[in-house]
Amino acid sequence: MRITCPHCGARDAQEFSYLGAADPQRPDGMAATEAAMTEYVYLRDNPAGSHRELWYHGAGCHAWLVVTRDTRTHAIASVEAARARKAGAAA
């Protein structure tokens, strides 16, 4: 599988580290219940199809990326810098 880094161009997936789903929102610190933290840390969906994921380009530019990938075929639909996604996210 090849991932096209917005900074470095197309690279082999071995240059990247997979973190997990890009969409879960961390509960608010010490105000979060134990159940909310357990759900955030351990409970994840395992979709068949399009999935937004966080990848870290550790052997390249050290950027965090949001990759939209089909989990059945590994076809990558889009790659964007995670920083750009966070900057444009609604508060």
PyMOL Python script that loads the backbone (N, CA, C, O; Angstrom):
from pymol import cmd

cmd.read_pdbstr("""\
ATOM      1  N   MET A   1       0.850  -1.169   0.000  1.00  0.00           N
ATOM      2  CA  MET A   1       0.000   0.000   0.000  1.00  0.00           C
ATOM      3  C   MET A   1       0.894   1.229   0.000  1.00  0.00           C
ATOM      4  O   MET A   1       1.913   1.271   0.688  1.00  0.00           O
ATOM      5  N   ARG A   2       0.498   2.231  -0.783  1.00  0.00           N
ATOM      6  CA  ARG A   2       1.240   3.487  -0.843  1.00  0.00           C
ATOM      7  C   ARG A   2       0.325   4.622  -0.365  1.00  0.00           C
ATOM      8  O   ARG A   2      -0.847   4.701  -0.734  1.00  0.00           O
ATOM      9  N   ILE A   3       0.897   5.486   0.459  1.00  0.00           N
ATOM     10  CA  ILE A   3       0.173   6.641   0.986  1.00  0.00           C
ATOM     11  C   ILE A   3       0.823   7.895   0.414  1.00  0.00           C
ATOM     12  O   ILE A   3       2.040   8.061   0.489  1.00  0.00           O
ATOM     13  N   THR A   4       0.009   8.771  -0.154  1.00  0.00           N
ATOM     14  CA  THR A   4       0.544  10.009  -0.714  1.00  0.00           C
ATOM     15  C   THR A   4       0.531  11.087   0.353  1.00  0.00           C
ATOM     16  O   THR A   4      -0.499  11.704   0.624  1.00  0.00           O
ATOM     17  N   CYS A   5       1.686  11.304   0.951  1.00  0.00           N
ATOM     18  CA  CYS A   5       1.840  12.339   1.973  1.00  0.00           C
ATOM     19  C   CYS A   5       1.725  13.707   1.290  1.00  0.00           C
ATOM     20  O   CYS A   5       2.345  13.915   0.247  1.00  0.00           O
ATOM     21  N   PRO A   6       0.949  14.644   1.848  1.00  0.00           N
ATOM     22  CA  PRO A   6       0.831  15.966   1.233  1.00  0.00           C
ATOM     23  C   PRO A   6       2.146  16.747   1.223  1.00  0.00           C
ATOM     24  O   PRO A   6       2.283  17.721   0.481  1.00  0.00           O
ATOM     25  N   HIS A   7       3.114  16.323   2.045  1.00  0.00           N
ATOM     26  CA  HIS A   7       4.399  17.030   2.119  1.00  0.00           C
ATOM     27  C   HIS A   7       5.501  16.320   1.337  1.00  0.00           C
ATOM     28  O   HIS A   7       6.369  16.979   0.765  1.00  0.00           O
ATOM     29  N   CYS A   8       5.479  14.981   1.303  1.00  0.00           N
ATOM     30  CA  CYS A   8       6.583  14.194   0.744  1.00  0.00           C
ATOM     31  C   CYS A   8       6.238  13.455  -0.536  1.00  0.00           C
ATOM     32  O   CYS A   8       7.137  12.954  -1.211  1.00  0.00           O
ATOM     33  N   GLY A   9       4.964  13.372  -0.889  1.00  0.00           N
ATOM     34  CA  GLY A   9       4.550  12.620  -2.068  1.00  0.00           C
ATOM     35  C   GLY A   9       4.250  11.169  -1.718  1.00  0.00           C
ATOM     36  O   GLY A   9       4.140  10.814  -0.545  1.00  0.00           O
ATOM     37  N   ALA A  10       4.119  10.333  -2.744  1.00  0.00           N
ATOM     38  CA  ALA A  10       3.753   8.927  -2.554  1.00  0.00           C
ATOM     39  C   ALA A  10       4.891   8.172  -1.867  1.00  0.00           C
ATOM     40  O   ALA A  10       6.046   8.243  -2.287  1.00  0.00           O
ATOM     41  N   ARG A  11       4.540   7.445  -0.799  1.00  0.00           N
ATOM     42  CA  ARG A  11       5.517   6.676  -0.023  1.00  0.00           C
ATOM     43  C   ARG A  11       4.924   5.326   0.341  1.00  0.00           C
ATOM     44  O   ARG A  11       3.704   5.166   0.379  1.00  0.00           O
ATOM     45  N   ASP A  12       5.787   4.359   0.608  1.00  0.00           N
ATOM     46  CA  ASP A  12       5.359   3.039   1.046  1.00  0.00           C
ATOM     47  C   ASP A  12       4.760   3.131   2.448  1.00  0.00           C
ATOM     48  O   ASP A  12       5.212   3.932   3.266  1.00  0.00           O
ATOM     49  N   ALA A  13       3.758   2.324   2.722  1.00  0.00           N
ATOM     50  CA  ALA A  13       3.086   2.361   4.024  1.00  0.00           C
ATOM     51  C   ALA A  13       4.028   2.030   5.179  1.00  0.00           C
ATOM     52  O   ALA A  13       3.731   2.369   6.324  1.00  0.00           O
ATOM     53  N   GLN A  14       5.153   1.377   4.906  1.00  0.00           N
ATOM     54  CA  GLN A  14       6.110   1.040   5.967  1.00  0.00           C
ATOM     55  C   GLN A  14       6.733   2.280   6.597  1.00  0.00           C
ATOM     56  O   GLN A  14       7.281   2.197   7.696  1.00  0.00           O
ATOM     57  N   GLU A  15       6.660   3.425   5.926  1.00  0.00           N
ATOM     58  CA  GLU A  15       7.186   4.674   6.491  1.00  0.00           C
ATOM     59  C   GLU A  15       6.244   5.276   7.533  1.00  0.00           C
ATOM     60  O   GLU A  15       6.618   6.216   8.234  1.00  0.00           O
ATOM     61  N   PHE A  16       5.024   4.740   7.638  1.00  0.00           N
ATOM     62  CA  PHE A  16       3.982   5.318   8.480  1.00  0.00           C
ATOM     63  C   PHE A  16       3.630   4.391   9.633  1.00  0.00           C
ATOM     64  O   PHE A  16       3.840   3.180   9.563  1.00  0.00           O
ATOM     65  N   SER A  17       3.095   4.976  10.689  1.00  0.00           N
ATOM     66  CA  SER A  17       2.548   4.211  11.812  1.00  0.00           C
ATOM     67  C   SER A  17       1.064   4.509  11.898  1.00  0.00           C
ATOM     68  O   SER A  17       0.645   5.665  11.845  1.00  0.00           O
ATOM     69  N   TYR A  18       0.274   3.454  12.032  1.00  0.00           N
ATOM     70  CA  TYR A  18      -1.178   3.573  12.121  1.00  0.00           C
ATOM     71  C   TYR A  18      -1.577   3.803  13.573  1.00  0.00           C
ATOM     72  O   TYR A  18      -1.113   3.089  14.462  1.00  0.00           O
ATOM     73  N   LEU A  19      -2.434   4.794  13.824  1.00  0.00           N
ATOM     74  CA  LEU A  19      -2.879   5.055  15.188  1.00  0.00           C
ATOM     75  C   LEU A  19      -4.274   4.503  15.444  1.00  0.00           C
ATOM     76  O   LEU A  19      -4.515   3.898  16.488  1.00  0.00           O
ATOM     77  N   GLY A  20      -5.181   4.699  14.520  1.00  0.00           N
ATOM     78  CA  GLY A  20      -6.560   4.235  14.707  1.00  0.00           C
ATOM     79  C   GLY A  20      -7.532   5.193  14.060  1.00  0.00           C
ATOM     80  O   GLY A  20      -7.156   6.007  13.217  1.00  0.00           O
ATOM     81  N   ALA A  21      -8.783   5.089  14.460  1.00  0.00           N
ATOM     82  CA  ALA A  21      -9.837   5.930  13.894  1.00  0.00           C
ATOM     83  C   ALA A  21      -9.556   7.403  14.168  1.00  0.00           C
ATOM     84  O   ALA A  21      -9.066   7.765  15.238  1.00  0.00           O
ATOM     85  N   ALA A  22      -9.871   8.245  13.190  1.00  0.00           N
ATOM     86  CA  ALA A  22      -9.589   9.674  13.315  1.00  0.00           C
ATOM     87  C   ALA A  22     -10.715  10.453  13.977  1.00  0.00           C
ATOM     88  O   ALA A  22     -10.518  11.606  14.360  1.00  0.00           O
ATOM     89  N   ASP A  23     -11.877   9.857  14.119  1.00  0.00           N
ATOM     90  CA  ASP A  23     -13.030  10.621  14.558  1.00  0.00           C
ATOM     91  C   ASP A  23     -13.365  10.609  16.053  1.00  0.00           C
ATOM     92  O   ASP A  23     -14.044  11.532  16.500  1.00  0.00           O
ATOM     93  N   PRO A  24     -12.938   9.632  16.853  1.00  0.00           N
ATOM     94  CA  PRO A  24     -13.339   9.664  18.273  1.00  0.00           C
ATOM     95  C   PRO A  24     -12.863  10.942  18.970  1.00  0.00           C
ATOM     96  O   PRO A  24     -11.741  11.401  18.755  1.00  0.00           O
ATOM     97  N   GLN A  25     -13.725  11.497  19.795  1.00  0.00           N
ATOM     98  CA  GLN A  25     -13.388  12.700  20.549  1.00  0.00           C
ATOM     99  C   GLN A  25     -13.105  12.316  21.997  1.00  0.00           C
ATOM    100  O   GLN A  25     -13.917  11.652  22.642  1.00  0.00           O
ATOM    101  N   ARG A  26     -11.959  12.735  22.498  1.00  0.00           N
ATOM    102  CA  ARG A  26     -11.566  12.419  23.868  1.00  0.00           C
ATOM    103  C   ARG A  26     -12.501  13.103  24.865  1.00  0.00           C
ATOM    104  O   ARG A  26     -12.793  14.290  24.718  1.00  0.00           O
ATOM    105  N   PRO A  27     -12.976  12.372  25.877  1.00  0.00           N
ATOM    106  CA  PRO A  27     -13.800  12.998  26.918  1.00  0.00           C
ATOM    107  C   PRO A  27     -13.005  14.082  27.649  1.00  0.00           C
ATOM    108  O   PRO A  27     -11.774  14.074  27.633  1.00  0.00           O
ATOM    109  N   ASP A  28     -13.705  15.001  28.280  1.00  0.00           N
ATOM    110  CA  ASP A  28     -13.098  16.154  28.923  1.00  0.00           C
ATOM    111  C   ASP A  28     -12.405  15.783  30.231  1.00  0.00           C
ATOM    112  O   ASP A  28     -13.034  15.744  31.288  1.00  0.00           O
ATOM    113  N   GLY A  29     -11.111  15.515  30.150  1.00  0.00           N
ATOM    114  CA  GLY A  29     -10.218  15.330  31.286  1.00  0.00           C
ATOM    115  C   GLY A  29     -10.776  14.694  32.537  1.00  0.00           C
ATOM    116  O   GLY A  29     -11.388  13.628  32.476  1.00  0.00           O
ATOM    117  N   MET A  30     -10.569  15.341  33.675  1.00  0.00           N
ATOM    118  CA  MET A  30     -10.955  14.800  34.970  1.00  0.00           C
ATOM    119  C   MET A  30     -12.474  14.797  35.181  1.00  0.00           C
ATOM    120  O   MET A  30     -12.967  14.124  36.087  1.00  0.00           O
ATOM    121  N   ALA A  31     -13.208  15.529  34.368  1.00  0.00           N
ATOM    122  CA  ALA A  31     -14.663  15.557  34.496  1.00  0.00           C
ATOM    123  C   ALA A  31     -15.314  14.322  33.865  1.00  0.00           C
ATOM    124  O   ALA A  31     -16.493  14.057  34.101  1.00  0.00           O
ATOM    125  N   ALA A  32     -14.554  13.566  33.064  1.00  0.00           N
ATOM    126  CA  ALA A  32     -15.093  12.388  32.378  1.00  0.00           C
ATOM    127  C   ALA A  32     -15.320  11.243  33.351  1.00  0.00           C
ATOM    128  O   ALA A  32     -14.556  11.051  34.297  1.00  0.00           O
ATOM    129  N   THR A  33     -16.372  10.493  33.105  1.00  0.00           N
ATOM    130  CA  THR A  33     -16.642   9.318  33.936  1.00  0.00           C
ATOM    131  C   THR A  33     -15.721   8.175  33.519  1.00  0.00           C
ATOM    132  O   THR A  33     -15.152   8.184  32.428  1.00  0.00           O
ATOM    133  N   GLU A  34     -15.586   7.198  34.401  1.00  0.00           N
ATOM    134  CA  GLU A  34     -14.775   6.025  34.087  1.00  0.00           C
ATOM    135  C   GLU A  34     -15.344   5.297  32.871  1.00  0.00           C
ATOM    136  O   GLU A  34     -14.590   4.817  32.025  1.00  0.00           O
ATOM    137  N   ALA A  35     -16.663   5.215  32.784  1.00  0.00           N
ATOM    138  CA  ALA A  35     -17.305   4.536  31.654  1.00  0.00           C
ATOM    139  C   ALA A  35     -17.009   5.256  30.336  1.00  0.00           C
ATOM    140  O   ALA A  35     -16.764   4.611  29.316  1.00  0.00           O
ATOM    141  N   ALA A  36     -17.033   6.584  30.358  1.00  0.00           N
ATOM    142  CA  ALA A  36     -16.743   7.360  29.144  1.00  0.00           C
ATOM    143  C   ALA A  36     -15.297   7.155  28.701  1.00  0.00           C
ATOM    144  O   ALA A  36     -15.030   7.022  27.507  1.00  0.00           O
ATOM    145  N   MET A  37     -14.365   7.127  29.648  1.00  0.00           N
ATOM    146  CA  MET A  37     -12.952   6.905  29.293  1.00  0.00           C
ATOM    147  C   MET A  37     -12.732   5.484  28.784  1.00  0.00           C
ATOM    148  O   MET A  37     -11.972   5.281  27.837  1.00  0.00           O
ATOM    149  N   THR A  38     -13.388   4.497  29.400  1.00  0.00           N
ATOM    150  CA  THR A  38     -13.262   3.115  28.944  1.00  0.00           C
ATOM    151  C   THR A  38     -13.769   2.982  27.521  1.00  0.00           C
ATOM    152  O   THR A  38     -13.137   2.326  26.692  1.00  0.00           O
ATOM    153  N   GLU A  39     -14.907   3.600  27.232  1.00  0.00           N
ATOM    154  CA  GLU A  39     -15.452   3.551  25.872  1.00  0.00           C
ATOM    155  C   GLU A  39     -14.496   4.212  24.885  1.00  0.00           C
ATOM    156  O   GLU A  39     -14.265   3.676  23.802  1.00  0.00           O
ATOM    157  N   TYR A  40     -13.936   5.372  25.243  1.00  0.00           N
ATOM    158  CA  TYR A  40     -13.017   6.089  24.363  1.00  0.00           C
ATOM    159  C   TYR A  40     -11.749   5.273  24.077  1.00  0.00           C
ATOM    160  O   TYR A  40     -11.288   5.220  22.937  1.00  0.00           O
ATOM    161  N   VAL A  41     -11.193   4.647  25.103  1.00  0.00           N
ATOM    162  CA  VAL A  41      -9.925   3.936  24.958  1.00  0.00           C
ATOM    163  C   VAL A  41     -10.085   2.571  24.292  1.00  0.00           C
ATOM    164  O   VAL A  41      -9.271   2.206  23.444  1.00  0.00           O
ATOM    165  N   TYR A  42     -11.120   1.808  24.661  1.00  0.00           N
ATOM    166  CA  TYR A  42     -11.192   0.410  24.258  1.00  0.00           C
ATOM    167  C   TYR A  42     -12.233   0.058  23.204  1.00  0.00           C
ATOM    168  O   TYR A  42     -12.030  -0.894  22.450  1.00  0.00           O
ATOM    169  N   LEU A  43     -13.327   0.782  23.127  1.00  0.00           N
ATOM    170  CA  LEU A  43     -14.405   0.381  22.221  1.00  0.00           C
ATOM    171  C   LEU A  43     -14.295   1.106  20.893  1.00  0.00           C
ATOM    172  O   LEU A  43     -14.452   2.325  20.824  1.00  0.00           O
ATOM    173  N   ARG A  44     -14.023   0.347  19.835  1.00  0.00           N
ATOM    174  CA  ARG A  44     -13.873   0.913  18.499  1.00  0.00           C
ATOM    175  C   ARG A  44     -14.721   0.118  17.512  1.00  0.00           C
ATOM    176  O   ARG A  44     -14.895  -1.092  17.656  1.00  0.00           O
ATOM    177  N   ASP A  45     -15.245   0.817  16.510  1.00  0.00           N
ATOM    178  CA  ASP A  45     -15.943   0.154  15.426  1.00  0.00           C
ATOM    179  C   ASP A  45     -14.906  -0.488  14.513  1.00  0.00           C
ATOM    180  O   ASP A  45     -13.762  -0.038  14.448  1.00  0.00           O
ATOM    181  N   ASN A  46     -15.306  -1.528  13.817  1.00  0.00           N
ATOM    182  CA  ASN A  46     -14.451  -2.205  12.849  1.00  0.00           C
ATOM    183  C   ASN A  46     -15.201  -2.234  11.521  1.00  0.00           C
ATOM    184  O   ASN A  46     -15.730  -3.273  11.125  1.00  0.00           O
ATOM    185  N   PRO A  47     -15.248  -1.075  10.824  1.00  0.00           N
ATOM    186  CA  PRO A  47     -16.095  -0.973   9.646  1.00  0.00           C
ATOM    187  C   PRO A  47     -15.529  -1.719   8.439  1.00  0.00           C
ATOM    188  O   PRO A  47     -14.316  -1.854   8.280  1.00  0.00           O
ATOM    189  N   ALA A  48     -16.436  -2.195   7.603  1.00  0.00           N
ATOM    190  CA  ALA A  48     -16.060  -2.740   6.298  1.00  0.00           C
ATOM    191  C   ALA A  48     -16.442  -1.678   5.285  1.00  0.00           C
ATOM    192  O   ALA A  48     -17.619  -1.495   4.976  1.00  0.00           O
ATOM    193  N   GLY A  49     -15.446  -0.982   4.774  1.00  0.00           N
ATOM    194  CA  GLY A  49     -15.705   0.110   3.833  1.00  0.00           C
ATOM    195  C   GLY A  49     -14.867   1.318   4.180  1.00  0.00           C
ATOM    196  O   GLY A  49     -13.789   1.202   4.763  1.00  0.00           O
ATOM    197  N   SER A  50     -15.376   2.472   3.817  1.00  0.00           N
ATOM    198  CA  SER A  50     -14.648   3.723   4.000  1.00  0.00           C
ATOM    199  C   SER A  50     -14.459   4.029   5.488  1.00  0.00           C
ATOM    200  O   SER A  50     -15.396   3.932   6.281  1.00  0.00           O
ATOM    201  N   HIS A  51     -13.223   4.401   5.848  1.00  0.00           N
ATOM    202  CA  HIS A  51     -12.876   4.636   7.244  1.00  0.00           C
ATOM    203  C   HIS A  51     -11.821   5.729   7.318  1.00  0.00           C
ATOM    204  O   HIS A  51     -10.840   5.696   6.574  1.00  0.00           O
ATOM    205  N   ARG A  52     -12.015   6.712   8.223  1.00  0.00           N
ATOM    206  CA  ARG A  52     -11.023   7.786   8.406  1.00  0.00           C
ATOM    207  C   ARG A  52     -10.055   7.365   9.506  1.00  0.00           C
ATOM    208  O   ARG A  52     -10.474   7.011  10.608  1.00  0.00           O
ATOM    209  N   GLU A  53      -8.765   7.405   9.202  1.00  0.00           N
ATOM    210  CA  GLU A  53      -7.739   6.886  10.115  1.00  0.00           C
ATOM    211  C   GLU A  53      -6.627   7.909  10.314  1.00  0.00           C
ATOM    212  O   GLU A  53      -6.363   8.735   9.440  1.00  0.00           O
ATOM    213  N   LEU A  54      -5.979   7.841  11.475  1.00  0.00           N
ATOM    214  CA  LEU A  54      -4.793   8.663  11.745  1.00  0.00           C
ATOM    215  C   LEU A  54      -3.544   7.857  11.441  1.00  0.00           C
ATOM    216  O   LEU A  54      -3.416   6.713  11.879  1.00  0.00           O
ATOM    217  N   TRP A  55      -2.628   8.444  10.697  1.00  0.00           N
ATOM    218  CA  TRP A  55      -1.339   7.833  10.376  1.00  0.00           C
ATOM    219  C   TRP A  55      -0.249   8.853  10.676  1.00  0.00           C
ATOM    220  O   TRP A  55      -0.438  10.052  10.467  1.00  0.00           O
ATOM    221  N   TYR A  56       0.889   8.375  11.165  1.00  0.00           N
ATOM    222  CA  TYR A  56       2.034   9.235  11.491  1.00  0.00           C
ATOM    223  C   TYR A  56       3.171   8.910  10.520  1.00  0.00           C
ATOM    224  O   TYR A  56       3.550   7.747  10.384  1.00  0.00           O
ATOM    225  N   HIS A  57       3.714   9.917   9.849  1.00  0.00           N
ATOM    226  CA  HIS A  57       4.801   9.703   8.886  1.00  0.00           C
ATOM    227  C   HIS A  57       6.146   9.775   9.613  1.00  0.00           C
ATOM    228  O   HIS A  57       6.876  10.760   9.504  1.00  0.00           O
ATOM    229  N   GLY A  58       6.451   8.723  10.345  1.00  0.00           N
ATOM    230  CA  GLY A  58       7.643   8.677  11.184  1.00  0.00           C
ATOM    231  C   GLY A  58       8.954   8.598  10.427  1.00  0.00           C
ATOM    232  O   GLY A  58       9.972   9.085  10.919  1.00  0.00           O
ATOM    233  N   ALA A  59       8.960   7.999   9.245  1.00  0.00           N
ATOM    234  CA  ALA A  59      10.202   7.868   8.474  1.00  0.00           C
ATOM    235  C   ALA A  59      10.305   8.953   7.413  1.00  0.00           C
ATOM    236  O   ALA A  59      11.098   8.843   6.478  1.00  0.00           O
ATOM    237  N   GLY A  60       9.501   9.999   7.561  1.00  0.00           N
ATOM    238  CA  GLY A  60       9.505  11.087   6.590  1.00  0.00           C
ATOM    239  C   GLY A  60       9.455  12.422   7.293  1.00  0.00           C
ATOM    240  O   GLY A  60      10.372  12.784   8.029  1.00  0.00           O
ATOM    241  N   CYS A  61       8.382  13.150   7.063  1.00  0.00           N
ATOM    242  CA  CYS A  61       8.260  14.527   7.550  1.00  0.00           C
ATOM    243  C   CYS A  61       7.727  14.636   8.973  1.00  0.00           C
ATOM    244  O   CYS A  61       7.612  15.744   9.497  1.00  0.00           O
ATOM    245  N   HIS A  62       7.401  13.520   9.610  1.00  0.00           N
ATOM    246  CA  HIS A  62       6.893  13.483  10.990  1.00  0.00           C
ATOM    247  C   HIS A  62       5.541  14.176  11.143  1.00  0.00           C
ATOM    248  O   HIS A  62       5.225  14.705  12.209  1.00  0.00           O
ATOM    249  N   ALA A  63       4.749  14.168  10.078  1.00  0.00           N
ATOM    250  CA  ALA A  63       3.417  14.782  10.118  1.00  0.00           C
ATOM    251  C   ALA A  63       2.358  13.741  10.472  1.00  0.00           C
ATOM    252  O   ALA A  63       2.491  12.564  10.136  1.00  0.00           O
ATOM    253  N   TRP A  64       1.310  14.190  11.150  1.00  0.00           N
ATOM    254  CA  TRP A  64       0.130  13.357  11.389  1.00  0.00           C
ATOM    255  C   TRP A  64      -0.816  13.585  10.231  1.00  0.00           C
ATOM    256  O   TRP A  64      -1.056  14.726   9.836  1.00  0.00           O
ATOM    257  N   LEU A  65      -1.362  12.495   9.676  1.00  0.00           N
ATOM    258  CA  LEU A  65      -2.246  12.564   8.521  1.00  0.00           C
ATOM    259  C   LEU A  65      -3.576  11.892   8.819  1.00  0.00           C
ATOM    260  O   LEU A  65      -3.641  10.941   9.598  1.00  0.00           O
ATOM    261  N   VAL A  66      -4.629  12.391   8.198  1.00  0.00           N
ATOM    262  CA  VAL A  66      -5.936  11.732   8.226  1.00  0.00           C
ATOM    263  C   VAL A  66      -6.107  11.081   6.852  1.00  0.00           C
ATOM    264  O   VAL A  66      -6.195  11.765   5.833  1.00  0.00           O
ATOM    265  N   VAL A  67      -6.150   9.759   6.846  1.00  0.00           N
ATOM    266  CA  VAL A  67      -6.261   8.986   5.610  1.00  0.00           C
ATOM    267  C   VAL A  67      -7.653   8.374   5.558  1.00  0.00           C
ATOM    268  O   VAL A  67      -8.075   7.702   6.500  1.00  0.00           O
ATOM    269  N   THR A  68      -8.366   8.605   4.466  1.00  0.00           N
ATOM    270  CA  THR A  68      -9.662   7.957   4.248  1.00  0.00           C
ATOM    271  C   THR A  68      -9.400   6.765   3.347  1.00  0.00           C
ATOM    272  O   THR A  68      -8.999   6.916   2.193  1.00  0.00           O
ATOM    273  N   ARG A  69      -9.636   5.552   3.901  1.00  0.00           N
ATOM    274  CA  ARG A  69      -9.241   4.312   3.235  1.00  0.00           C
ATOM    275  C   ARG A  69     -10.395   3.319   3.283  1.00  0.00           C
ATOM    276  O   ARG A  69     -11.123   3.245   4.273  1.00  0.00           O
ATOM    277  N   ASP A  70     -10.555   2.556   2.201  1.00  0.00           N
ATOM    278  CA  ASP A  70     -11.528   1.472   2.176  1.00  0.00           C
ATOM    279  C   ASP A  70     -10.863   0.260   2.820  1.00  0.00           C
ATOM    280  O   ASP A  70      -9.855  -0.235   2.315  1.00  0.00           O
ATOM    281  N   THR A  71     -11.413  -0.217   3.923  1.00  0.00           N
ATOM    282  CA  THR A  71     -10.783  -1.303   4.666  1.00  0.00           C
ATOM    283  C   THR A  71     -10.880  -2.647   3.949  1.00  0.00           C
ATOM    284  O   THR A  71     -10.168  -3.585   4.305  1.00  0.00           O
ATOM    285  N   ARG A  72     -11.753  -2.754   2.942  1.00  0.00           N
ATOM    286  CA  ARG A  72     -11.867  -4.017   2.196  1.00  0.00           C
ATOM    287  C   ARG A  72     -10.810  -4.131   1.109  1.00  0.00           C
ATOM    288  O   ARG A  72     -10.294  -5.220   0.856  1.00  0.00           O
ATOM    289  N   THR A  73     -10.479  -3.006   0.456  1.00  0.00           N
ATOM    290  CA  THR A  73      -9.564  -3.034  -0.684  1.00  0.00           C
ATOM    291  C   THR A  73      -8.252  -2.302  -0.428  1.00  0.00           C
ATOM    292  O   THR A  73      -7.314  -2.424  -1.216  1.00  0.00           O
ATOM    293  N   HIS A  74      -8.174  -1.551   0.652  1.00  0.00           N
ATOM    294  CA  HIS A  74      -7.036  -0.686   0.995  1.00  0.00           C
ATOM    295  C   HIS A  74      -6.867   0.480   0.024  1.00  0.00           C
ATOM    296  O   HIS A  74      -5.829   1.141   0.020  1.00  0.00           O
ATOM    297  N   ALA A  75      -7.887   0.735  -0.801  1.00  0.00           N
ATOM    298  CA  ALA A  75      -7.843   1.882  -1.712  1.00  0.00           C
ATOM    299  C   ALA A  75      -7.969   3.165  -0.892  1.00  0.00           C
ATOM    300  O   ALA A  75      -8.861   3.294  -0.054  1.00  0.00           O
ATOM    301  N   ILE A  76      -7.075   4.099  -1.144  1.00  0.00           N
ATOM    302  CA  ILE A  76      -7.062   5.362  -0.401  1.00  0.00           C
ATOM    303  C   ILE A  76      -7.808   6.423  -1.204  1.00  0.00           C
ATOM    304  O   ILE A  76      -7.444   6.724  -2.340  1.00  0.00           O
ATOM    305  N   ALA A  77      -8.852   6.985  -0.604  1.00  0.00           N
ATOM    306  CA  ALA A  77      -9.671   8.000  -1.263  1.00  0.00           C
ATOM    307  C   ALA A  77      -9.090   9.397  -1.073  1.00  0.00           C
ATOM    308  O   ALA A  77      -9.140  10.218  -1.989  1.00  0.00           O
ATOM    309  N   SER A  78      -8.534   9.676   0.122  1.00  0.00           N
ATOM    310  CA  SER A  78      -7.961  11.007   0.369  1.00  0.00           C
ATOM    311  C   SER A  78      -6.963  10.955   1.509  1.00  0.00           C
ATOM    312  O   SER A  78      -7.008  10.078   2.372  1.00  0.00           O
ATOM    313  N   VAL A  79      -6.054  11.932   1.482  1.00  0.00           N
ATOM    314  CA  VAL A  79      -5.065  12.107   2.552  1.00  0.00           C
ATOM    315  C   VAL A  79      -4.990  13.601   2.833  1.00  0.00           C
ATOM    316  O   VAL A  79      -4.832  14.404   1.914  1.00  0.00           O
ATOM    317  N   GLU A  80      -5.102  13.972   4.102  1.00  0.00           N
ATOM    318  CA  GLU A  80      -4.985  15.377   4.469  1.00  0.00           C
ATOM    319  C   GLU A  80      -4.171  15.498   5.751  1.00  0.00           C
ATOM    320  O   GLU A  80      -4.117  14.569   6.556  1.00  0.00           O
ATOM    321  N   ALA A  81      -3.551  16.637   5.926  1.00  0.00           N
ATOM    322  CA  ALA A  81      -2.798  16.876   7.154  1.00  0.00           C
ATOM    323  C   ALA A  81      -3.767  16.971   8.320  1.00  0.00           C
ATOM    324  O   ALA A  81      -4.766  17.685   8.229  1.00  0.00           O
ATOM    325  N   ALA A  82      -3.499  16.273   9.407  1.00  0.00           N
ATOM    326  CA  ALA A  82      -4.372  16.304  10.581  1.00  0.00           C
ATOM    327  C   ALA A  82      -4.437  17.711  11.161  1.00  0.00           C
ATOM    328  O   ALA A  82      -5.473  18.108  11.693  1.00  0.00           O
ATOM    329  N   ARG A  83      -3.372  18.454  11.071  1.00  0.00           N
ATOM    330  CA  ARG A  83      -3.350  19.831  11.577  1.00  0.00           C
ATOM    331  C   ARG A  83      -4.377  20.679  10.843  1.00  0.00           C
ATOM    332  O   ARG A  83      -5.072  21.482  11.466  1.00  0.00           O
ATOM    333  N   ALA A  84      -4.486  20.512   9.522  1.00  0.00           N
ATOM    334  CA  ALA A  84      -5.462  21.280   8.736  1.00  0.00           C
ATOM    335  C   ALA A  84      -6.878  20.905   9.143  1.00  0.00           C
ATOM    336  O   ALA A  84      -7.752  21.768   9.217  1.00  0.00           O
ATOM    337  N   ARG A  85      -7.111  19.625   9.408  1.00  0.00           N
ATOM    338  CA  ARG A  85      -8.431  19.157   9.824  1.00  0.00           C
ATOM    339  C   ARG A  85      -8.813  19.772  11.160  1.00  0.00           C
ATOM    340  O   ARG A  85      -9.946  20.220  11.338  1.00  0.00           O
ATOM    341  N   LYS A  86      -7.863  19.798  12.111  1.00  0.00           N
ATOM    342  CA  LYS A  86      -8.144  20.341  13.436  1.00  0.00           C
ATOM    343  C   LYS A  86      -8.390  21.849  13.352  1.00  0.00           C
ATOM    344  O   LYS A  86      -9.274  22.370  14.032  1.00  0.00           O
ATOM    345  N   ALA A  87      -7.614  22.550  12.526  1.00  0.00           N
ATOM    346  CA  ALA A  87      -7.759  23.985  12.409  1.00  0.00           C
ATOM    347  C   ALA A  87      -9.117  24.366  11.839  1.00  0.00           C
ATOM    348  O   ALA A  87      -9.670  25.407  12.193  1.00  0.00           O
ATOM    349  N   GLY A  88      -9.659  23.528  10.957  1.00  0.00           N
ATOM    350  CA  GLY A  88     -10.943  23.823  10.349  1.00  0.00           C
ATOM    351  C   GLY A  88     -12.119  23.210  11.068  1.00  0.00           C
ATOM    352  O   GLY A  88     -13.260  23.410  10.651  1.00  0.00           O
ATOM    353  N   ALA A  89     -11.881  22.465  12.144  1.00  0.00           N
ATOM    354  CA  ALA A  89     -12.959  21.792  12.856  1.00  0.00           C
ATOM    355  C   ALA A  89     -13.801  22.786  13.636  1.00  0.00           C
ATOM    356  O   ALA A  89     -13.311  23.813  14.106  1.00  0.00           O
ATOM    357  N   ALA A  90     -15.070  22.459  13.761  1.00  0.00           N
ATOM    358  CA  ALA A  90     -15.962  23.307  14.548  1.00  0.00           C
ATOM    359  C   ALA A  90     -15.654  23.142  16.030  1.00  0.00           C
ATOM    360  O   ALA A  90     -15.361  22.036  16.483  1.00  0.00           O
ATOM    361  N   ALA A  91     -15.718  24.217  16.778  1.00  0.00           N
ATOM    362  CA  ALA A  91     -15.407  24.164  18.212  1.00  0.00           C
ATOM    363  C   ALA A  91     -16.548  23.631  19.017  1.00  0.00           C
ATOM    364  O   ALA A  91     -16.445  23.525  20.239  1.00  0.00           O
TER     365      ALA A  91
END
""", "prot")
cmd.dss("prot")
cmd.show_as("cartoon", "prot")
cmd.util.cbc("prot")
cmd.orient("prot")
